[in-house]
Amino acid sequence: DGGKMSKSKGNVVDPYLLAEKFGVDALRFFLLRTFPFGSDGNFSNELLIQTINTDLANDLGNLLSRTTAMVGKYFGGQLPAGCKSWENPERFDTELISMASALRGVYEGHMEAYAPHKALDEVFKVIARANKYIDETMPWALAKDMAANGARLAHVLYNLLEATRICGILLSPFIPASCEKLFAQIGACDGCRTWDSAAQWGSRAETAAVTKGENLFPRVDMDKALAELEAIQAAAAVRISPAR
């Protein structure tokens, strides 16, 4: 909250408590997303919860959930062969594919410069573009006439799965356990989870099985979580305070 952490002030933060409450992946992600490497950063429970809800639950979580749900609903969990390519791509197809294909190179530059927060910025630009792509392509409208639009719908969903796969690879150093679940849901084989495959659009098999699983990062109720943390921290302060 803008002040130096100090044992005498009693405002230190217990990482074990936060990891138990929100998960190790979420805590690690928050620290590397928020604090420039090697610099001081401002910590607050509110900012931690806001980051989980915005980046992990709303952006990444919704992209994965919506995409896998639509593959299940419209194609029974398996896209048809031939869905990787489309003869006359729309502008937004090209934009998403171009951004996702170039992502690893930009990400690598920031990681080599010890700027993981900037690398994560680039990943979430692609995630935001993929979420926008859903609104632009309107898969639910295409699904109303599968005879006419089924092939187009399959291509749109393949593009979303591929963008999610590439982002998942690059998020793996930050949220490794969660990305393993992500890969399982989108049907990414071992060979298309590698660093090299992050630079290769179309590595995922067209007909790989897709399974809608549990939400990787459920939204956190801000007020409830803050109240629980305050109660836990107050109890801990009482236990460690010197006897009078």
C-alpha positions in Angstrom: 0.0 0.0 0.0 2.7 2.5 -0.9 4.9 2.0 2.2 8.1 0.0 2.8 7.4 -3.4 4.3 8.6 -3.5 7.9 8.5 -6.1 10.7 8.1 -3.3 13.3 5.1 -1.9 11.4 3.7 -5.4 11.0 2.8 -4.8 7.3 4.8 -7.7 5.9 3.1 -10.0 3.4 3.1 -13.8 3.9 3.5 -15.4 0.5 2.6 -18.8 1.9 -0.8 -17.5 3.0 -1.4 -15.9 -0.4 -0.3 -19.0 -2.3 -2.6 -21.2 -0.2 -5.5 -18.8 -0.7 -5.1 -18.0 -4.5 -2.8 -20.7 -5.8 0.9 -20.6 -6.5 0.4 -19.9 -10.2 -1.8 -16.9 -9.6 0.7 -15.4 -7.0 3.7 -16.0 -9.2 1.9 -14.5 -12.2 0.9 -11.4 -10.2 4.5 -10.7 -9.0 6.0 -11.1 -12.5 3.2 -9.3 -14.2 3.2 -6.3 -11.9 6.8 -5.7 -10.7 9.6 -4.9 -13.1 12.3 -7.4 -12.5 14.9 -6.0 -10.1 12.8 -3.1 -9.0 10.6 -2.3 -6.1 6.8 -2.7 -6.6 3.7 -1.8 -4.9 1.8 -4.7 -3.3 -1.8 -4.7 -2.1 -4.3 -7.5 -1.7 -6.7 -5.5 -3.8 -4.3 -5.3 -6.7 -3.5 -9.0 -6.5 -7.2 -9.9 -6.7 -7.9 -7.4 -9.4 -5.0 -8.9 -11.5 -6.4 -12.4 -11.0 -9.9 -11.4 -12.0 -8.9 -9.3 -15.0 -6.0 -11.1 -16.6 -6.5 -14.7 -15.5 -10.2 -15.1 -15.1 -11.7 -12.6 -17.5 -9.1 -12.6 -20.4 -7.3 -16.0 -20.4 -10.0 -17.9 -18.6 -12.9 -16.7 -20.8 -10.9 -17.3 -24.0 -10.3 -20.9 -23.1 -13.7 -21.5 -21.7 -15.6 -20.0 -24.6 -13.5 -21.7 -27.3 -13.6 -25.2 -25.8 -17.3 -24.8 -25.1 -18.1 -23.9 -28.7 -16.0 -26.7 -30.1 -17.9 -29.1 -27.9 -21.3 -27.6 -28.7 -21.0 -27.2 -32.5 -18.6 -30.1 -33.3 -18.9 -32.6 -30.5 -15.4 -31.8 -29.2 -13.5 -32.5 -32.5 -13.0 -30.1 -35.4 -13.1 -31.6 -38.9 -10.1 -32.2 -41.1 -9.2 -29.3 -43.4 -10.2 -26.6 -40.9 -6.7 -25.1 -40.6 -6.8 -23.2 -43.8 -9.4 -20.9 -45.4 -9.3 -19.8 -49.0 -10.4 -16.2 -48.6 -9.4 -15.0 -45.1 -11.0 -12.0 -43.5 -9.0 -9.1 -42.2 -9.5 -10.2 -38.6 -8.3 -13.7 -39.5 -5.1 -12.3 -40.8 -4.6 -10.0 -37.9 -5.0 -12.7 -35.3 -2.8 -15.2 -37.1 -0.1 -12.5 -37.7 0.0 -11.4 -34.1 0.1 -14.9 -32.7 2.8 -16.0 -35.2 5.0 -13.1 -34.3 4.4 -13.3 -30.6 7.3 -15.6 -29.7 9.9 -13.4 -31.2 8.7 -10.2 -29.4 8.3 -12.2 -26.1 11.8 -13.6 -26.4 13.3 -10.1 -26.8 11.7 -9.0 -23.6 12.7 -12.1 -21.7 16.3 -11.8 -22.8 16.2 -8.2 -21.5 15.0 -9.4 -18.1 11.6 -7.8 -18.6 9.1 -10.5 -18.0 6.3 -8.0 -17.3 6.7 -6.6 -20.8 6.8 -10.2 -22.2 3.5 -10.8 -20.5 2.1 -7.6 -21.9 2.6 -8.9 -25.4 1.0 -12.3 -24.6 -2.1 -10.5 -23.2 -2.3 -8.3 -26.3 -2.8 -11.5 -28.3 -5.3 -12.9 -25.8 -7.3 -9.6 -26.0 -7.1 -9.9 -29.8 -8.4 -13.4 -29.7 -11.3 -12.4 -27.5 -12.1 -9.6 -29.9 -11.9 -12.1 -32.8 -14.8 -14.1 -31.2 -17.0 -10.9 -31.2 -16.0 -10.2 -34.8 -16.6 -13.7 -36.2 -19.7 -14.4 -34.1 -19.5 -18.2 -34.1 -23.0 -18.5 -32.7 -24.4 -16.8 -35.8 -22.4 -19.1 -38.1 -23.7 -22.1 -36.2 -27.3 -21.3 -37.2 -26.6 -22.7 -40.7 -24.0 -25.4 -40.4 -24.6 -26.6 -43.9 -23.5 -23.2 -45.3 -21.2 -22.0 -42.6 -19.9 -25.1 -40.9 -16.5 -25.1 -42.6 -16.0 -21.4 -41.8 -17.0 -21.9 -38.2 -14.5 -24.8 -37.9 -11.7 -22.5 -39.2 -12.6 -19.7 -36.8 -12.5 -22.2 -33.9 -9.2 -23.6 -35.1 -7.7 -20.1 -35.1 -8.8 -19.6 -31.5 -7.4 -22.9 -30.4 -4.0 -22.1 -32.1 -3.8 -18.6 -30.6 -4.6 -20.1 -27.2 -1.9 -22.8 -27.7 0.8 -20.3 -28.5 -0.1 -18.1 -25.6 -0.2 -21.2 -23.3 3.4 -22.1 -24.2 4.6 -18.6 -23.5 2.7 -18.5 -20.2 4.1 -21.8 -19.0 7.0 -20.3 -17.1 4.6 -18.2 -15.1 1.6 -20.5 -14.6 2.9 -24.0 -15.4 0.3 -26.1 -13.6 -2.5 -24.1 -15.1 -1.0 -24.3 -18.6 -0.9 -28.1 -18.4 -4.6 -28.1 -17.8 -5.0 -25.6 -20.7 -3.1 -27.9 -23.1 -5.2 -30.9 -22.0 -8.4 -29.0 -22.7 -7.4 -27.7 -26.2 -5.9 -31.1 -27.3 -2.3 -29.9 -27.6 0.1 -32.8 -28.0 3.5 -32.9 -26.5 5.1 -31.8 -29.7 2.9 -28.7 -30.0 3.7 -27.5 -26.5 7.4 -26.8 -27.1 9.2 -23.6 -27.4 10.0 -24.2 -31.1 6.3 -24.9 -31.9 5.3 -21.5 -30.4 6.8 -19.9 -33.5 4.9 -22.2 -35.8 1.3 -21.4 -36.6 -0.7 -24.5 -37.3 1.2 -27.0 -35.2 -1.9 -28.3 -33.4 -3.6 -31.2 -35.2 -6.8 -30.2 -36.8 -8.9 -33.1 -35.4 -7.3 -33.3 -31.9 -9.9 -33.8 -29.2 -11.1 -30.8 -27.2 -12.5 -31.0 -23.7 -14.1 -28.2 -21.8 -12.7 -28.6 -18.3 -13.0 -26.6 -15.1 -12.3 -22.9 -15.1 -8.5 -22.4 -14.6 -9.0 -19.2 -12.5 -12.5 -18.7 -11.1 -13.3 -15.1 -10.3 -12.5 -14.0 -6.8 -15.1 -12.2 -4.7 -13.1 -9.1 -3.8 -14.9 -8.1 -0.6 -15.1 -11.7 0.7 -11.5 -12.4 0.0 -10.3 -9.2 1.6 -12.3 -9.9 4.8 -10.9 -13.4 5.0 -7.3 -12.2 4.5 -7.7 -9.5 7.1 -9.0 -12.0 9.6 -6.2 -14.5 8.9 -3.5 -11.8 9.1 -4.9 -10.3 12.3 -4.9 -13.8 13.9 -1.3 -14.3 12.8 -0.2 -10.9 14.2 -1.6 -11.8 17.5 0.3 -15.1 17.6 3.7 -13.5 16.8 3.3 -10.3 18.8 5.6 -10.2 21.9 4.0 -10.9 25.2 3.4 -7.8 27.4 
